[in-house]
Amino acid sequence: MTSVPDPGAVLEARDVHKSFRAHHVLRGADLRVAPGQLVGVVGENGSGKSTLLKTLAGTLPADRGEVRLSGSLGYCPQVPVLNHNLTVGQHLRYFAAAHRLPGLDRGRELIRRLGYEQYEEKPAGELSGGTLQKLNLTLALLHDPDVLLLDEPYQGFDWETYLHFWDLVEDLRERGRAVVIITHLVFEQDRFDRLEDLVGGRLEPRTVSGRDTHVNV
């Protein structure tokens, strides 16, 4: 990834292609996200949404095209990548050290807001799927990134945690953070500044309004 020359964008993808052998998943995907913008990526199962997010995050190299990032990045994959032998608190400490954070204040605030303080000394292997996802999200947010990529981050959340999640997202937007979310929740489309439908390996913008509610899921 290289720096974005356009000061109006913190994340920009241009003509991104990705294939797995003969299977062409991304066929020239373009995306531009500005500070404080919340973008939803939707599409049918198998359309390449997770592949797109991995490519944007830099964990999967594009075959062709360019991804440009300005500032720091947080990435929350669909499947948590955690050490099941480490406790929640140990994960916080290791990730804080990796990001050279001065302390754990932000991590503990996120734990409190997502409502799983009682599990801080529990090994990840003993957590429920929903609590694992809370930890997954906490670690992605720990260093307060400029750009946040979330792959269906609320899977397994109860209703209260789900609402707390959207409160967090609103806080991020107000502080100028850019957020890209892969989502199947079409009924939540009014929360987004923009929806992008991944069809045929390309992103097509959809109007977020009551007059245009057609989105493939």
C-alpha positions in Angstrom: 0.0 0.0 0.0 1.1 3.5 -0.7 0.0 6.9 0.6 -3.1 8.5 -0.9 -2.2 11.6 -3.0 -5.8 12.8 -2.8 -6.3 14.5 0.6 -10.1 13.9 0.3 -9.7 10.1 0.5 -8.2 7.9 3.3 -8.7 4.7 1.4 -8.8 4.2 -2.3 -8.9 1.1 -4.5 -8.5 1.3 -8.2 -9.1 -1.5 -10.8 -8.5 -4.3 -8.3 -8.4 -7.8 -9.7 -8.1 -11.1 -7.8 -8.4 -14.6 -9.1 -8.0 -18.1 -7.6 -6.8 -20.2 -10.4 -9.5 -20.0 -13.1 -12.0 -18.3 -10.8 -12.1 -14.6 -11.3 -13.4 -13.0 -8.0 -12.6 -9.3 -8.4 -12.7 -7.9 -11.9 -11.8 -4.2 -11.6 -13.2 -3.2 -8.2 -13.0 0.5 -7.4 -13.7 2.1 -4.0 -13.0 5.5 -2.5 -13.7 6.3 1.2 -13.4 9.7 2.8 -12.8 10.6 6.5 -15.9 10.2 8.6 -17.7 8.1 6.0 -19.5 4.8 6.6 -19.7 2.5 3.6 -21.5 -0.8 3.4 -20.5 -3.5 1.0 -23.2 -6.0 0.1 -23.6 -8.8 -2.3 -24.6 -12.4 -2.8 -22.8 -15.2 -1.0 -19.6 -16.0 -2.9 -19.6 -12.7 -4.6 -16.1 -11.9 -3.2 -16.9 -9.5 -0.3 -14.4 -11.0 2.1 -11.8 -11.3 -0.7 -12.3 -7.6 -1.3 -11.8 -6.7 2.3 -8.7 -8.9 2.7 -7.3 -7.2 -0.4 -8.1 -3.7 1.0 -6.5 -4.8 4.3 -3.3 -6.0 2.6 -3.6 -9.5 3.9 -4.3 -10.8 0.4 -2.3 -9.4 -2.6 -4.2 -8.1 -5.6 -3.3 -9.6 -9.0 -3.7 -6.2 -10.6 -4.7 -2.7 -9.5 -3.8 -0.5 -6.6 -4.9 0.0 -3.0 -3.9 3.3 -1.3 -4.2 4.0 2.3 -3.6 7.2 4.3 -3.2 6.7 8.1 -3.5 3.7 10.3 -5.7 0.6 9.5 -7.8 -1.6 11.7 -9.1 -4.9 10.3 -11.7 -7.2 11.8 -12.0 -10.4 9.8 -15.1 -12.5 9.8 -13.4 -15.4 11.6 -11.5 -14.2 14.7 -7.7 -14.9 14.5 -7.0 -15.3 18.2 -4.8 -17.5 20.4 -7.2 -19.7 22.4 -4.7 -20.2 25.2 -4.4 -16.5 25.9 -6.9 -14.6 28.1 -8.8 -11.5 26.9 -6.4 -9.4 29.0 -3.3 -11.0 27.5 -4.6 -10.3 24.0 -5.0 -6.7 25.0 -1.5 -6.4 26.3 0.1 -8.1 23.3 -1.8 -6.0 20.8 -1.1 -2.8 22.8 2.6 -3.6 22.8 2.5 -4.3 19.0 0.9 -0.9 18.4 3.2 0.7 21.0 0.3 2.1 23.0 1.1 3.7 26.3 -1.5 1.7 28.2 -4.7 -0.3 28.1 -7.2 2.5 28.8 -8.8 2.3 25.4 -9.0 -1.5 25.4 -10.7 -1.5 28.8 -13.1 1.2 27.6 -14.1 -0.9 24.6 -14.5 -4.0 26.8 -16.8 -2.0 29.0 -18.9 -0.6 26.1 -19.3 -4.0 24.6 -20.2 -5.5 27.9 -17.8 -8.4 28.6 -15.6 -7.1 31.5 -16.3 -10.3 33.4 -14.3 -12.3 30.9 -11.1 -10.4 31.0 -9.2 -13.2 32.7 -10.8 -16.0 30.7 -8.8 -17.8 27.9 -10.2 -17.1 24.5 -10.8 -20.8 24.0 -13.5 -20.7 26.7 -15.4 -17.8 25.3 -18.7 -18.0 23.3 -18.8 -17.1 19.7 -20.4 -13.8 20.4 -17.8 -12.9 23.0 -14.9 -14.0 20.7 -16.4 -11.6 18.2 -16.4 -8.8 20.8 -12.7 -9.4 21.4 -12.0 -9.5 17.7 -13.7 -6.1 17.3 -11.9 -4.7 20.4 -8.5 -5.6 19.0 -9.3 -4.0 15.6 -10.3 -0.8 17.4 -7.6 -0.8 20.0 -5.2 1.6 18.3 -8.0 4.0 17.2 -7.3 3.5 13.4 -8.0 6.1 10.8 -9.6 3.4 8.6 -11.6 0.4 9.9 -12.5 -2.6 7.8 -15.1 -4.9 9.3 -16.3 -8.2 7.9 -19.8 -8.8 9.4 -18.5 -7.7 12.8 -21.8 -8.2 14.8 -22.2 -12.0 14.2 -23.2 -13.6 17.4 -24.0 -10.3 19.2 -27.1 -10.1 21.3 -29.4 -7.1 20.7 -28.0 -4.9 23.4 -24.4 -5.4 22.1 -25.6 -4.9 18.6 -26.9 -1.5 19.5 -23.6 -0.7 21.4 -21.8 -1.6 18.2 -23.6 1.1 16.3 -23.0 3.6 19.0 -19.3 2.9 18.6 -19.5 3.3 14.9 -21.2 6.7 15.3 -18.5 7.8 17.6 -15.9 6.8 15.1 -17.6 8.8 12.3 -17.9 11.8 14.5 -14.2 11.7 15.0 -13.5 11.5 11.3 -12.7 7.8 11.1 -13.6 6.0 7.9 -15.5 2.7 8.3 -16.2 0.0 5.7 -18.5 -2.8 6.7 -19.5 -6.0 4.9 -23.1 -6.5 5.8 -26.2 -8.6 5.0 -28.5 -6.4 7.1 -30.4 -4.5 4.4 -32.9 -3.2 7.0 -30.0 -1.2 8.5 -29.1 0.5 5.2 -30.2 4.0 6.4 -27.2 3.9 8.8 -24.8 4.1 5.9 -23.6 7.0 3.9 -23.2 4.8 0.9 -23.9 1.2 -0.1 -21.7 -0.6 -2.6 -23.1 -3.7 -4.3 -20.4 -6.3 -5.3 -21.7 -7.7 -8.6 -19.6 -9.5 -11.2 -16.4 -8.6 -9.4 -17.1 -4.9 -9.4 -18.6 -2.4 -7.0 -21.8 -0.6 -8.0 -23.1 2.2 -5.8 -26.6 2.0 -4.5 -28.7 5.0 -3.3 -29.4 4.9 0.4 -32.9 6.1 0.5 -36.5 4.9 0.6 -36.8 5.4 -3.1 -34.1 2.9 -4.0 -33.9 -0.1 -1.6 -32.9 -2.8 -4.0 -29.7 -4.5 -2.7 -28.5 -8.0 -3.4 -27.8 -10.1 -0.4 
